[in-house]
């Protein structure tokens, strides 16, 4: 009976990972973006140009077993170089000391709709790690023109930048501040099955 129980446990584990596959990030068709309020009236949008991810995804169940991402903070791009230099400075990312920020998934909860779910993990910026939740949407798989299997999905979430010691601000004359505290994160991922 004991041997049967061990065999059953091994079978369940094997089946759970049978359809899991490693995917390589397709940077040309992915985007790591963010937006934050400026002067309390409009949003400034930006992105990071250099990033990578380790993705283990089960095509059958549409469940993520692994998602680890690394972003180079010096690659921040808001379209204005002077502002980007400020973001790389001690006031924000302190890129010389903290060249990367990372996200490591700890769990994935699939919604009733298999094309959506919640990815919970640890986001580290400036050496500070906090648990964050991303809404995962539009999960889809397809075979491309070269016959390669691909997966695509989007991640959306929100963080408070003060939690990560990104504290620079200026108080406005009429009240309010120059830069909002909440940062919206919007990531589009395309990846190719290895």
C-alpha positions as CSV (number, residue, x, y, z in Angstrom):
1,X,0.0,0.0,0.0
2,X,2.9,2.3,0.9
3,X,4.5,1.8,-2.6
4,X,1.1,2.4,-4.3
5,X,0.8,5.7,-2.4
6,X,4.3,6.8,-3.5
7,X,3.6,5.8,-7.1
8,X,0.3,7.8,-7.1
9,X,2.1,10.9,-5.7
10,X,4.8,10.6,-8.4
11,X,2.2,10.2,-11.1
12,X,0.2,13.3,-9.9
13,X,3.4,15.4,-9.9
14,X,4.5,14.1,-13.3
15,X,1.1,14.8,-14.8
16,X,1.1,18.3,-13.3
17,X,4.3,19.2,-15.0
18,X,3.8,17.1,-18.2
19,X,2.5,20.1,-20.2
20,X,4.6,22.7,-18.5
21,X,7.0,24.3,-20.9
22,X,9.8,26.9,-20.8
23,X,9.2,30.0,-22.8
24,X,11.8,32.6,-24.0
25,X,10.8,36.2,-23.9
26,X,10.2,37.9,-27.2
27,X,11.4,41.4,-26.4
28,X,10.5,42.7,-29.9
29,X,6.8,42.1,-29.1
30,X,6.7,42.8,-25.3
31,X,6.5,46.0,-23.3
32,X,7.2,47.0,-19.7
33,X,5.3,50.2,-19.1
34,X,4.1,52.4,-16.3
35,X,2.2,55.7,-15.7
36,X,2.1,58.1,-12.8
37,X,0.2,61.4,-12.1
38,X,2.0,64.6,-12.9
39,X,0.8,67.9,-11.3
40,X,-2.3,66.1,-10.2
41,X,-3.9,66.5,-13.6
42,X,-2.4,64.2,-16.1
43,X,-0.4,61.0,-16.5
44,X,3.2,60.7,-17.5
45,X,3.8,57.4,-19.3
46,X,7.1,55.6,-19.5
47,X,8.7,52.2,-20.2
48,X,11.8,50.2,-19.7
49,X,13.8,49.1,-22.7
50,X,15.9,46.3,-21.3
51,X,14.4,43.4,-19.4
52,X,14.2,39.6,-19.4
53,X,12.0,36.9,-17.9
54,X,12.0,33.2,-17.1
55,X,8.6,31.7,-17.8
56,X,7.3,28.2,-17.2
57,X,3.7,27.9,-18.5
58,X,1.3,25.0,-18.8
59,X,-0.5,25.3,-22.2
60,X,-3.2,22.9,-21.2
61,X,-4.3,24.4,-17.9
62,X,-3.1,27.9,-18.6
63,X,-1.3,28.0,-15.3
64,X,2.1,29.7,-14.7
65,X,4.5,27.5,-12.7
66,X,7.3,30.1,-12.8
67,X,7.6,33.7,-13.7
68,X,10.7,35.6,-12.8
69,X,11.5,39.0,-14.4
70,X,14.5,41.3,-14.3
71,X,14.4,45.0,-15.5
72,X,17.4,47.2,-16.0
73,X,16.5,50.5,-14.2
74,X,18.9,52.5,-16.4
75,X,16.8,51.6,-19.4
76,X,13.9,53.8,-18.2
77,X,12.5,55.9,-21.0
78,X,9.8,58.6,-20.7
79,X,10.7,60.3,-24.0
80,X,12.5,63.1,-22.2
81,X,16.2,62.5,-21.4
82,X,16.4,65.1,-18.6
83,X,13.5,63.4,-16.8
84,X,15.0,60.0,-17.4
85,X,18.3,61.1,-15.9
86,X,16.4,62.3,-12.8
87,X,14.6,58.9,-12.6
88,X,18.0,57.1,-12.6
89,X,19.4,59.4,-9.9
90,X,19.3,59.0,-6.1
91,X,15.9,60.7,-6.0
92,X,14.3,57.7,-7.6
93,X,15.9,54.4,-8.8
94,X,19.5,55.1,-7.8
95,X,20.5,53.0,-10.8
96,X,24.3,53.1,-10.1
97,X,23.7,51.2,-6.8
98,X,20.6,49.3,-7.8
99,X,20.9,48.5,-11.6
100,X,18.0,46.0,-11.6
101,X,14.5,45.6,-10.2
102,X,13.1,42.1,-10.0
103,X,9.8,40.3,-9.7
104,X,9.5,36.7,-8.6
105,X,6.1,34.9,-8.7
106,X,5.2,33.1,-5.5
107,X,1.7,31.8,-6.5
108,X,-0.8,31.9,-9.4
109,X,-4.5,31.8,-8.9
110,X,-6.6,31.2,-12.0
111,X,-10.0,32.8,-12.3
112,X,-13.0,30.9,-13.4
113,X,-12.2,32.2,-16.9
114,X,-9.0,30.4,-17.8
115,X,-7.8,33.4,-19.8
116,X,-7.4,35.4,-16.6
117,X,-5.8,35.1,-13.2
118,X,-3.9,36.7,-10.4
119,X,-0.1,36.5,-10.1
120,X,1.2,37.1,-6.6
121,X,4.9,37.7,-6.0
122,X,7.7,39.7,-4.6
123,X,8.7,43.0,-6.3
124,X,12.1,44.3,-5.4
125,X,13.1,48.0,-6.1
126,X,16.1,49.7,-4.5
127,X,16.7,46.6,-2.4
128,X,13.3,46.8,-0.9
129,X,11.0,43.8,-1.4
130,X,7.2,43.9,-1.2
131,X,4.4,41.5,-2.1
132,X,2.4,42.7,-5.0
133,X,-0.5,41.2,-7.1
134,X,-0.8,41.5,-10.8
135,X,-4.0,40.9,-12.7
136,X,-3.2,38.5,-15.6
137,X,-5.4,38.9,-18.7
138,X,-5.7,37.9,-22.3
139,X,-3.8,34.6,-22.0
140,X,-3.6,33.1,-25.4
141,X,-1.4,30.6,-27.2
142,X,-0.8,30.4,-31.0
143,X,1.5,28.8,-33.5
144,X,3.4,31.5,-35.4
145,X,4.2,31.7,-39.1
146,X,7.4,29.7,-38.5
147,X,5.5,27.0,-36.7
148,X,6.8,28.0,-33.2
149,X,4.4,27.9,-30.2
150,X,3.9,31.2,-28.6
151,X,2.1,32.6,-25.5
152,X,0.9,36.1,-25.0
153,X,-0.6,37.8,-21.9
154,X,-0.8,41.1,-20.1
155,X,0.0,42.0,-16.5
156,X,-1.6,45.0,-14.7
157,X,-1.0,46.2,-11.2
158,X,-0.4,49.2,-9.0
159,X,2.2,50.1,-6.4
160,X,2.9,53.0,-4.0
161,X,6.3,54.3,-5.0
162,X,6.9,55.5,-1.4
163,X,7.0,51.8,-0.3
164,X,10.2,51.5,-2.3
165,X,11.9,54.7,-1.1
166,X,11.1,56.6,-4.4
167,X,10.2,59.6,-2.3
168,X,11.2,62.7,-4.3
169,X,8.5,65.3,-4.7
170,X,7.7,69.0,-4.6
171,X,4.6,70.6,-3.1
172,X,2.6,72.7,-5.5
173,X,1.7,76.3,-4.7
174,X,-2.1,75.6,-4.9
175,X,-1.8,72.4,-3.0
176,X,-1.0,68.8,-4.1
177,X,2.3,67.5,-5.3
178,X,4.3,67.3,-8.5
179,X,4.4,63.5,-8.7
180,X,1.7,61.1,-7.6
181,X,2.4,58.3,-5.2
182,X,0.6,55.5,-7.0
183,X,2.3,54.0,-10.1
184,X,0.2,51.9,-12.5
185,X,2.2,49.1,-14.1
186,X,1.1,47.6,-17.5
187,X,3.1,44.8,-19.1
188,X,2.5,43.0,-22.3
189,X,4.4,39.7,-22.7
190,X,5.0,37.7,-25.8
191,X,7.1,34.5,-25.4
192,X,8.3,31.7,-27.6
193,X,8.3,28.0,-26.5
194,X,11.9,26.9,-26.1
